[in-house]
């Protein structure tokens, strides 16, 4: 693999391995599964029913989220490939026009016409397609072919890992105390994952935790109430 391609591959791989990419999907797994269990617990469901519901949620949620993420990324990849093909055709048919367009872009950024033309020519000489994609379509690094599948697998796996927290509580604790145990474990897990996501994403820790807990606790409270009222 050429050095430039290898560098791009490693950069994309690091971005997909970043903890922040996993945190949101894991939190979705925690909240969705815990909310479902709280609703069934509020309805007085047995341990067997809770286990069945949690297992179904994990399978459906993991596959659904993973499939949706794969489809989203694959759609973006297809769109990028169309754009790249169009730019390649334009460069082959009118290379001077494309250089002039690139020079106009840099001139609009404050460079003098002479300097803008020189920058455009140098960028085009190095990689004309990359220069056009970056300024015209804001594509710094085209999506690699492996990324949609990787995104789907990692999103599904993150959801699965988050869902295992309330599932394990359902397996280990008696039904009489499960609602409160699920709530406590979910709060702790959301605190940890929100803190990790905020730190890695350079966001406000307090606001991130507050938003996540509000969604998680609100979801479980409403689910428990609905279950209590309907059954």
C-alpha positions as CSV (number, residue, x, y, z in Angstrom):
1,X,0.0,0.0,0.0
2,X,1.4,3.5,-0.9
3,X,2.4,5.6,2.0
4,X,-0.3,8.2,1.4
5,X,-3.0,5.5,1.1
6,X,-1.7,3.8,4.2
7,X,-1.8,7.1,6.1
8,X,-5.4,7.7,5.0
9,X,-6.4,4.2,6.0
10,X,-4.9,4.6,9.5
11,X,-6.5,8.0,9.9
12,X,-10.0,6.6,9.0
13,X,-9.5,3.5,11.2
14,X,-8.5,5.7,14.2
15,X,-11.6,7.8,13.8
16,X,-13.8,4.6,13.8
17,X,-12.0,3.3,16.9
18,X,-12.5,6.5,18.9
19,X,-14.5,5.9,22.1
20,X,-16.9,8.7,21.2
21,X,-18.1,6.7,18.2
22,X,-19.2,3.9,20.5
23,X,-20.7,5.9,23.4
24,X,-23.9,7.1,21.8
25,X,-24.8,3.6,20.4
26,X,-23.9,2.0,23.8
27,X,-26.1,4.5,25.6
28,X,-28.9,3.8,23.2
29,X,-28.6,0.1,24.1
30,X,-28.7,0.8,27.8
31,X,-31.7,3.2,27.6
32,X,-33.8,1.2,25.1
33,X,-33.4,-2.1,26.9
34,X,-33.8,-0.6,30.4
35,X,-36.8,1.3,29.3
36,X,-38.4,-1.8,27.9
37,X,-37.7,-3.8,31.1
38,X,-39.0,-1.0,33.3
39,X,-42.3,-1.0,31.3
40,X,-42.6,-4.8,31.7
41,X,-41.6,-4.6,35.3
42,X,-44.2,-1.9,35.9
43,X,-46.8,-4.3,34.5
44,X,-45.8,-7.0,36.9
45,X,-44.1,-9.3,34.4
46,X,-42.3,-12.4,35.5
47,X,-38.6,-13.0,35.3
48,X,-39.1,-15.2,32.2
49,X,-41.0,-12.5,30.4
50,X,-38.4,-9.9,31.3
51,X,-35.6,-12.1,30.0
52,X,-37.5,-12.8,26.8
53,X,-38.2,-9.1,26.3
54,X,-34.6,-8.1,26.9
55,X,-33.3,-10.8,24.6
56,X,-35.6,-9.7,21.8
57,X,-34.7,-6.1,22.3
58,X,-30.9,-6.9,22.1
59,X,-31.2,-8.9,18.9
60,X,-33.6,-6.5,17.2
61,X,-31.8,-3.4,18.4
62,X,-28.3,-4.5,17.5
63,X,-29.3,-5.7,14.1
64,X,-31.5,-2.7,13.4
65,X,-29.0,-0.1,14.5
66,X,-26.1,-1.9,12.8
67,X,-28.1,-2.2,9.5
68,X,-29.3,1.4,9.6
69,X,-25.7,2.6,10.2
70,X,-24.4,0.4,7.4
71,X,-27.1,1.7,5.0
72,X,-26.4,5.3,5.9
73,X,-22.7,5.0,5.4
74,X,-23.1,2.9,2.2
75,X,-25.4,5.7,0.8
76,X,-22.8,8.3,1.5
77,X,-20.2,6.1,-0.2
78,X,-22.3,5.8,-3.3
79,X,-22.9,9.5,-3.4
80,X,-19.2,10.2,-3.1
81,X,-18.4,7.8,-5.9
82,X,-20.8,9.6,-8.2
83,X,-19.2,12.9,-7.3
84,X,-15.7,11.5,-7.8
85,X,-16.6,10.1,-11.2
86,X,-18.0,13.5,-12.3
87,X,-15.0,15.4,-11.1
88,X,-12.6,12.9,-12.9
89,X,-14.6,13.4,-16.1
90,X,-14.5,17.2,-15.7
91,X,-10.7,17.2,-15.1
92,X,-10.1,15.0,-18.1
93,X,-12.3,17.2,-20.4
94,X,-11.4,20.7,-19.1
95,X,-8.3,20.7,-16.8
96,X,-7.6,24.4,-17.3
97,X,-11.2,25.4,-16.4
98,X,-11.0,23.3,-13.2
99,X,-7.7,25.0,-12.2
100,X,-9.3,28.4,-12.8
101,X,-12.2,27.5,-10.6
102,X,-9.9,26.4,-7.9
103,X,-8.0,29.7,-8.3
104,X,-11.2,31.6,-7.9
105,X,-11.9,29.7,-4.7
106,X,-8.6,30.7,-3.2
107,X,-9.0,34.2,-4.3
108,X,-12.4,34.4,-2.5
109,X,-10.5,33.3,0.6
110,X,-8.4,36.5,0.5
111,X,-5.4,35.5,-1.7
112,X,-4.3,37.8,-4.5
113,X,-5.1,36.6,-8.0
114,X,-1.5,35.7,-8.7
115,X,-1.0,33.8,-5.5
116,X,-4.4,32.1,-5.8
117,X,-3.5,30.9,-9.3
118,X,-0.1,29.6,-8.1
119,X,-1.7,27.8,-5.2
120,X,-4.3,26.2,-7.5
121,X,-1.7,25.1,-10.0
122,X,0.5,23.6,-7.2
123,X,-2.4,21.7,-5.6
124,X,-3.6,20.5,-9.0
125,X,-0.1,19.3,-9.9
126,X,0.1,17.3,-6.7
127,X,-3.4,15.8,-6.8
128,X,-6.0,17.6,-9.0
129,X,-8.9,15.4,-8.0
130,X,-8.3,15.8,-4.2
131,X,-8.0,19.5,-4.6
132,X,-11.3,19.7,-6.4
133,X,-13.1,17.4,-4.0
134,X,-12.0,19.4,-1.0
135,X,-12.9,22.9,-2.2
136,X,-16.0,22.1,-4.2
137,X,-17.6,19.2,-2.2
138,X,-15.8,19.5,1.2
139,X,-14.5,15.9,1.0
140,X,-11.1,15.9,2.7
141,X,-10.8,12.1,2.7
142,X,-13.1,9.9,0.5
143,X,-14.9,7.2,2.3
144,X,-13.1,3.8,2.1
145,X,-15.0,0.8,0.8
146,X,-14.7,-1.0,4.1
147,X,-16.1,1.8,6.2
148,X,-19.9,1.1,5.8
149,X,-19.6,-2.5,7.0
150,X,-17.2,-1.5,9.8
151,X,-19.6,1.2,10.9
152,X,-22.6,-1.2,11.0
153,X,-20.7,-3.9,12.9
154,X,-19.3,-1.5,15.5
155,X,-22.6,0.3,16.0
156,X,-24.4,-3.0,16.5
157,X,-21.8,-4.3,18.9
158,X,-21.8,-1.1,20.9
159,X,-25.6,-1.3,21.2
160,X,-25.3,-5.0,22.3
161,X,-22.7,-4.2,25.0
162,X,-24.9,-1.4,26.4
163,X,-28.0,-3.7,26.4
164,X,-26.1,-6.3,28.4
165,X,-26.1,-4.1,31.5
166,X,-29.9,-4.2,32.2
167,X,-30.0,-7.8,30.9
168,X,-27.5,-9.0,33.4
169,X,-29.4,-7.3,36.2
170,X,-32.6,-9.1,35.0
171,X,-30.7,-12.4,35.2
172,X,-29.1,-11.9,38.5
173,X,-31.7,-10.2,40.7
174,X,-35.1,-11.1,41.8
175,X,-38.1,-9.5,40.1
176,X,-39.2,-7.6,43.2
177,X,-36.2,-5.3,43.2
178,X,-35.3,-5.2,39.5
179,X,-36.9,-1.9,38.7
180,X,-34.8,0.0,41.2
181,X,-31.7,-2.1,40.5
182,X,-32.0,-1.4,36.8
183,X,-32.5,2.3,37.4
184,X,-29.4,2.5,39.6
185,X,-27.2,0.5,37.2
186,X,-28.3,2.5,34.3
187,X,-27.6,5.8,36.0
188,X,-24.0,4.6,36.8
189,X,-23.4,3.2,33.4
190,X,-24.7,6.4,31.7
191,X,-22.5,8.5,34.0
192,X,-19.4,6.6,32.9
193,X,-20.2,6.5,29.2
194,X,-21.3,10.1,29.1
195,X,-18.1,11.2,30.9
196,X,-16.0,9.2,28.4
197,X,-17.8,10.5,25.4
198,X,-17.6,14.1,26.6
199,X,-13.9,13.8,27.3
200,X,-13.0,12.2,24.0
201,X,-15.3,14.6,22.1
202,X,-14.1,17.7,23.9
203,X,-17.6,18.6,25.1
204,X,-18.9,19.9,28.3
205,X,-18.9,17.0,30.8
206,X,-21.7,18.4,32.9
207,X,-24.0,19.2,30.1
208,X,-23.4,15.9,28.4
209,X,-24.1,13.9,31.5
210,X,-27.2,16.0,32.3
211,X,-28.7,15.5,28.8
212,X,-28.0,11.8,28.8
213,X,-29.4,11.2,32.3
214,X,-32.5,13.2,31.5
215,X,-33.2,11.1,28.5
216,X,-32.4,7.8,30.3
217,X,-34.3,8.4,33.5
218,X,-37.2,10.0,31.6
219,X,-37.4,7.0,29.3
220,X,-37.5,4.5,32.1
221,X,-39.9,6.6,34.2
222,X,-42.4,6.9,31.4
223,X,-42.0,3.2,30.5
224,X,-42.6,2.1,34.0
225,X,-45.7,4.4,34.3
226,X,-47.2,3.1,31.0
227,X,-46.6,-0.5,32.1
228,X,-48.3,0.2,35.5
229,X,-51.3,1.9,33.9
230,X,-51.9,-0.5,31.1
231,X,-51.8,-3.8,33.1
